[in-house]
Amino acid sequence: MKKKVAPKRASRKRARVLKDARGTYLPRVNQTQSQYGTFADSKHAPIHRWFQYPAGFSYRAVEHVLEEYNIKPGSVVFDPFAGTATTLVVCKSRGIESYGTEAHPFVYEVASVKSFWNYDFDKLDALANQLALEIRFKLAEAKCVDLALVPELVRKCFSDANLQKLLFIRAEILKLDEPYRQFFLIALTCALRKASAAATGWPYIAPKKRIQEKDGVEVFGKQVFQMISDLKSIPSQFRQSPCHLILGDARHSGLPNEIIDLSFTSPPYLNNYDYADRTRLETYFNGFASSWGEITDKVRTQLIISATTQINRNQYSVEDIFSDKVKAIDSELARELQTKVTRLSHLRMEHGGKKSYDIMVGQYFNDVTLALEDNFRVLKPGAKSVWILGDSAPYGVHIPTEEILGRIALGIGFRTFTIQQLRTRGDKWKGNTQRHHLALKESILTLTK
Ligand SMILES: C[S@@+](CC[C@H](N)C(=O)[O-])C[C@H]1O[C@@H](n2cnc3c(N)ncnc32)[C@H](O)[C@@H]1O
């Protein structure tokens, strides 16, 4: 007997039009695309794999979007929150010109090395061999570094002997000229977590949780070998594809008006992820900063607000948090959001941690509005701007980030937006009774200028 098949629920498949008819919810993506907001496939792909950036997204997502909008050599792509250059690397490997702004100095360094491919390979090989020889023959007699001068977090991640090796390698690398110095320095920094004796799984480094330490020399050697072979596998015609990475601010990119054919990005999510804190091991090891205060000055203050650790409450008026710009763009939305912010201010007093989620939410939208406005300015008329985003629920107050940014974008001048859900998030906190039970998601917001 033929099995009866239940008719598919048409309503679940249909696109849902939002309050403003220029905003539409599209049906969910398929299983493969559901991981587009994660670094899962980039972890194993040449070049992308050099640094395991948990905030990074899928290189396949970039490929998909380039194909969907028929972006070919001759077009120009922009990623305002470039991170470790996933977008730029994919564009470069297809001969497509790209721009990116990244405000975190260490992440910018990683992105610069990943997106520069024009080395003299004979020289690169010779320097790799020379470093191997220096390490082999000089390490044993090298003068030890006074480890008391090394930030505590770095000391806690390695045995003294292994740390001395890593510092010796760094000292040898610092003798090289650019761009080779930067190449090997990033190779060493990217290898740190692989050698560590402390659990360094993202997001937190847990010095008390000890794991099997790996020899720093060996891990560095493998990293260098992988990076050089990845570079050599790139077809020579793409080695010089134009790629412009700027250590700068997505809110004020400084790019000329209307030069961009497609923007593809993922901004920080409103999820209290402190990018400066999460990259402390690398930042301290490189001597870029040596204390919490220093990374606040040099990193936290450069980034858009997305974590409570970036906030100094005295600088904000929580009763009237939204900028004149946000209010002018959509006064009704600003009022709705202000109500949520006020609710978070009250909830804050009921929680032990007294987290400044109220200000975090308000200032996040002030900041991202500036980035959206800049994005609108640099796009050519008719061009698409594609954002991978997550919603959030601090203290259980749901903030539908993708819909809010869609509405702000319309106020800025974008003609339409669509939202398509990629996956649900936050399942790993399921057992945590302290946490809300709202289902969070990751979505793609597509804007049309
Ligand atoms: C979600 S991550 C993007 C990751 C990127 N898609 C990748 O694959 O590596 C967001 C990035 O925005 C950066 N960022 C934060 N504030 C910024 C700002 N004002 N301007 C530019 N970049 C900023 C963060 O440092 C972080 O690297």
The ligand as an SDF file (V2000), in Angstrom:
LIG
                    3D

 27 29  0  0  0  0  0  0  0  0999 V2000
   32.4860   38.5400   13.8920 C   0  0  0  0  0  0  0  0  0  0  0  0
   34.1270   39.1180   13.7130 S   0  0  0  0  0  0  0  0  0  0  0  0
   34.3910   39.0110   11.9760 C   0  0  0  0  0  0  0  0  0  0  0  0
   35.1800   37.7840   11.6220 C   0  0  0  0  0  0  0  0  0  0  0  0
   35.4750   37.6220   10.1420 C   0  0  0  0  0  0  0  0  0  0  0  0
   34.2710   37.4430    9.3720 N   0  0  0  0  0  0  0  0  0  0  0  0
   36.4110   36.4360    9.9380 C   0  0  0  0  0  0  0  0  0  0  0  0
   36.0200   35.4670    9.2400 O   0  0  0  0  0  0  0  0  0  0  0  0
   37.5040   36.4090   10.5240 O   0  0  0  0  0  0  0  0  0  0  0  0
   33.9290   40.8380   13.9470 C   0  0  0  0  0  0  0  0  0  0  0  0
   35.2280   41.6110   13.8510 C   0  0  0  0  0  0  0  0  0  0  0  0
   34.9260   43.0110   13.9410 O   0  0  0  0  0  0  0  0  0  0  0  0
   36.0480   43.6410   14.5350 C   0  0  0  0  0  0  0  0  0  0  0  0
   35.6370   44.9800   14.9380 N   0  0  0  0  0  0  0  0  0  0  0  0
   35.0350   45.3830   16.0850 C   0  0  0  0  0  0  0  0  0  0  0  0
   34.8170   46.6930   16.0490 N   0  0  0  0  0  0  0  0  0  0  0  0
   35.2650   47.1520   14.8590 C   0  0  0  0  0  0  0  0  0  0  0  0
   35.2800   48.4290   14.2440 C   0  0  0  0  0  0  0  0  0  0  0  0
   34.8150   49.5030   14.8530 N   0  0  0  0  0  0  0  0  0  0  0  0
   35.7880   48.5080   12.9940 N   0  0  0  0  0  0  0  0  0  0  0  0
   36.3000   47.4180   12.3550 C   0  0  0  0  0  0  0  0  0  0  0  0
   36.3320   46.2090   12.9190 N   0  0  0  0  0  0  0  0  0  0  0  0
   35.8050   46.0600   14.1410 C   0  0  0  0  0  0  0  0  0  0  0  0
   36.4380   42.6730   15.6470 C   0  0  0  0  0  0  0  0  0  0  0  0
   37.7670   42.8820   16.0730 O   0  0  0  0  0  0  0  0  0  0  0  0
   36.2220   41.3290   14.9720 C   0  0  0  0  0  0  0  0  0  0  0  0
   37.4120   40.8410   14.4140 O   0  0  0  0  0  0  0  0  0  0  0  0
  1  2  1  0
  2  3  1  0
  2 10  1  0
  3  4  1  0
  4  5  1  0
  5  6  1  0
  5  7  1  0
  7  8  2  0
  7  9  1  0
 10 11  1  0
 11 12  1  0
 11 26  1  0
 12 13  1  0
 13 14  1  0
 13 24  1  0
 14 15  1  0
 14 23  1  0
 15 16  2  0
 16 17  1  0
 17 18  1  0
 17 23  2  0
 18 19  1  0
 18 20  2  0
 20 21  1  0
 21 22  2  0
 22 23  1  0
 24 25  1  0
 24 26  1  0
 26 27  1  0
M  CHG  2   2   1   9  -1
M  END
$$$$
